[in-house]
Amino acid sequence: MLEARNETDTRLRFTGEQGVMDERPKWFFLERYAQAFGREVADFVSAYQDKRAPLAGAQDGLAALELAEAALISWREGRRVLLSEIR
């Protein structure tokens, strides 16, 4: 399993019979990812001007949507979801 965790005050996580409990992230979503979003938009504009492919292309967007769909199904159904089920 690969996990990219958000920064919290204590970085504690509880896992038990009832599931997993985490602290809320220190910053709101837009605050956490504003710099990354800005860089992606800047690269997109630069790629258009330079007539090159952007660093993050359509396949990257599709992969992100597939991961999000798998996560949603997993949450709703309480089970592990393979990406092959989404594709």
GROMACS elastic network, one bead per residue, 0.5 to 0.9 nm:
[ bonds ]
;  ai    aj funct       b0    kb
    5     8     6  0.88529   500
    5    25     6  0.89245   500
    6    11     6  0.87581   500
    6    24     6  0.86027   500
    6    25     6  0.57139   500
    6    26     6  0.78249   500
    6    27     6  0.87048   500
    6    32     6  0.84457   500
    7    10     6  0.85481   500
    7    11     6  0.68841   500
    7    24     6  0.87662   500
    7    25     6  0.57059   500
    7    26     6  0.60921   500
    7    27     6  0.81284   500
    8    11     6  0.52289   500
    8    12     6  0.80496   500
    8    22     6  0.87565   500
    8    23     6  0.63782   500
    8    24     6  0.65678   500
    8    26     6  0.51068   500
    8    27     6  0.84778   500
    9    12     6  0.83783   500
    9    23     6  0.78402   500
    9    24     6  0.86540   500
    9    25     6  0.78761   500
    9    26     6  0.66871   500
   10    13     6  0.89119   500
   10    23     6  0.80451   500
   11    22     6  0.81698   500
   11    23     6  0.75263   500
   12    21     6  0.88544   500
   12    22     6  0.67606   500
   12    23     6  0.71422   500
   13    20     6  0.70894   500
   13    21     6  0.58653   500
   13    23     6  0.72235   500
   14    19     6  0.81609   500
   14    20     6  0.56305   500
   14    21     6  0.51265   500
   14    22     6  0.66192   500
   15    18     6  0.77462   500
   15    19     6  0.57338   500
   15    21     6  0.64538   500
   15    22     6  0.88710   500
   16    19     6  0.53235   500
   16    20     6  0.64406   500
   16    21     6  0.85370   500
   17    20     6  0.84129   500
   18    21     6  0.87813   500
   22    25     6  0.86726   500
   23    26     6  0.87104   500
   24    27     6  0.84277   500
   25    28     6  0.71313   500
   25    29     6  0.86396   500
   26    32     6  0.86598   500
   27    30     6  0.80996   500
   27    31     6  0.58963   500
   27    32     6  0.58826   500
   28    31     6  0.53046   500
   28    32     6  0.62183   500
   28    33     6  0.88534   500
   29    32     6  0.51517   500
   29    33     6  0.63121   500
   29    34     6  0.82615   500
   30    33     6  0.54374   500
   30    34     6  0.54800   500
   31    34     6  0.54628   500
   31    35     6  0.81765   500
   32    35     6  0.77500   500
   32    36     6  0.85662   500
   33    36     6  0.52965   500
   33    37     6  0.61049   500
   33    38     6  0.85557   500
   34    37     6  0.51534   500
   34    38     6  0.60583   500
   34    39     6  0.86272   500
   35    38     6  0.50992   500
   35    39     6  0.62344   500
   35    40     6  0.86744   500
   36    39     6  0.51513   500
   36    40     6  0.62231   500
   36    41     6  0.87282   500
   37    40     6  0.50914   500
   37    41     6  0.62428   500
   37    42     6  0.85863   500
   38    41     6  0.52119   500
   38    42     6  0.61147   500
   38    43     6  0.86000   500
   39    42     6  0.50288   500
   39    43     6  0.61064   500
   39    44     6  0.85436   500
   40    43     6  0.51406   500
   40    44     6  0.61606   500
   40    45     6  0.87489   500
   40    54     6  0.84528   500
   40    55     6  0.78901   500
   40    56     6  0.72799   500
   41    45     6  0.62840   500
   41    46     6  0.85674   500
   42    45     6  0.52384   500
   42    46     6  0.61232   500
   42    47     6  0.85144   500
   43    47     6  0.58836   500
   43    48     6  0.84911   500
   43    54     6  0.62120   500
   43    55     6  0.69973   500
   43    56     6  0.85146   500
   44    47     6  0.50725   500
   44    48     6  0.62471   500
   44    49     6  0.86989   500
   44    53     6  0.81763   500
   44    54     6  0.52993   500
   44    55     6  0.76787   500
   44    56     6  0.80521   500
   45    48     6  0.51494   500
   45    49     6  0.62694   500
   45    50     6  0.86009   500
   45    54     6  0.84017   500
   46    49     6  0.50812   500
   46    50     6  0.59791   500
   46    51     6  0.82713   500
   46    52     6  0.83493   500
   46    54     6  0.79706   500
   47    50     6  0.50581   500
   47    51     6  0.56754   500
   47    53     6  0.57883   500
   47    54     6  0.51715   500
   47    55     6  0.82340   500
   48    51     6  0.50385   500
   48    52     6  0.64390   500
   48    53     6  0.76614   500
   48    54     6  0.77634   500
   49    52     6  0.79243   500
   50    53     6  0.87904   500
   53    56     6  0.82581   500
   53    57     6  0.72358   500
   54    57     6  0.58637   500
   56    59     6  0.79688   500
   56    60     6  0.58678   500
   56    61     6  0.75519   500
   57    60     6  0.53777   500
   57    61     6  0.65799   500
   57    62     6  0.88847   500
   58    61     6  0.50632   500
   58    62     6  0.61876   500
   58    63     6  0.86189   500
   59    62     6  0.50011   500
   59    63     6  0.60981   500
   59    64     6  0.85968   500
   60    63     6  0.50971   500
   60    64     6  0.62415   500
   60    65     6  0.87077   500
   61    64     6  0.51189   500
   61    65     6  0.62983   500
   61    66     6  0.87017   500
   62    65     6  0.50886   500
   62    66     6  0.62086   500
   62    67     6  0.86852   500
   63    66     6  0.50557   500
   63    67     6  0.62306   500
   63    68     6  0.86089   500
   64    67     6  0.51479   500
   64    68     6  0.61611   500
   64    69     6  0.86110   500
   65    68     6  0.50234   500
   65    69     6  0.60700   500
   65    70     6  0.85491   500
   66    69     6  0.51034   500
   66    70     6  0.61463   500
   66    71     6  0.85708   500
   66    83     6  0.70815   500
   66    86     6  0.62945   500
   66    87     6  0.73647   500
   67    70     6  0.51039   500
   67    71     6  0.61165   500
   67    72     6  0.86087   500
   67    83     6  0.72635   500
   67    86     6  0.85254   500
   68    71     6  0.50590   500
   68    72     6  0.61644   500
   68    73     6  0.86786   500
   69    72     6  0.51061   500
   69    73     6  0.62318   500
   69    74     6  0.85181   500
   69    86     6  0.73356   500
   70    73     6  0.51977   500
   70    74     6  0.60294   500
   70    75     6  0.85744   500
   70    80     6  0.84770   500
   70    81     6  0.57614   500
   70    82     6  0.72315   500
   70    83     6  0.66202   500
   70    85     6  0.81660   500
   70    86     6  0.66945   500
   71    74     6  0.50059   500
   71    75     6  0.61100   500
   71    76     6  0.85874   500
   71    80     6  0.86136   500
   71    81     6  0.74950   500
   72    75     6  0.51330   500
   72    76     6  0.61121   500
   72    77     6  0.84886   500
   73    76     6  0.50985   500
   73    77     6  0.58695   500
   73    78     6  0.78620   500
   73    79     6  0.79800   500
   73    80     6  0.86167   500
   73    81     6  0.70987   500
   74    77     6  0.53355   500
   74    78     6  0.52671   500
   74    80     6  0.56270   500
   74    81     6  0.57243   500
   75    78     6  0.52144   500
   75    79     6  0.72159   500
   75    80     6  0.88069   500
   76    79     6  0.82462   500
   77    80     6  0.86328   500
   81    84     6  0.84269   500
   81    85     6  0.70080   500
   81    86     6  0.84147   500
   82    85     6  0.55189   500
   82    86     6  0.73680   500
   83    86     6  0.52030   500
   83    87     6  0.64339   500
   84    87     6  0.52774   500
